Amino acid sequence: MFELKFFFTASIAATDGGAAHSAEAIRHRIKSMIDNEVRDGDVLSDDRIVDILKEAGVDIARRTVAKYREALRIPSSVERRRMLKSA
């Protein structure tokens, strides 16, 4: 037997009071932004990711972005910058 919340993901509020965003969708957006930085050469900090998401209407804290990034096993911006320089 499972609790009902087992079947649903958490939601993230919208900045404009609109429909909430799925936490899973936000994790996917963060991953795609970080995947694109390799091509752009610009490493995004957690604060910059928050700014980009807020511009897109997602109300999210920097700590939440860091938590999602760590859950996706993505290194910090400092570590990613070092990896780009060494590559």
C-alpha positions, 0 to 999 in steps of 0.5 A: 500500500502506498501513500497518495503523495507517492504518485505525485511530484512536488510543485513549484509556484509560478511568479505571476500567480499562474499554474505551478510547475512540476519539480521534475520539469524544473529539474529537466530545465536545469539539466538542459541549461547546464548541458547547453553551457558546454556549447556556449562556454558560459558556466551558469552559477546557481544564482544565474539559473535562479534568475533565468528561471524567474524570468521564465515565471518560476519562483524558486530559491537558490538552495532548491536549485542547488538541491536539484543539481546535486540530486542530478549529480551535476557538479557546482559551477566552480567544478564545471568551470575547472573541467571546461578549462582542463578539457 
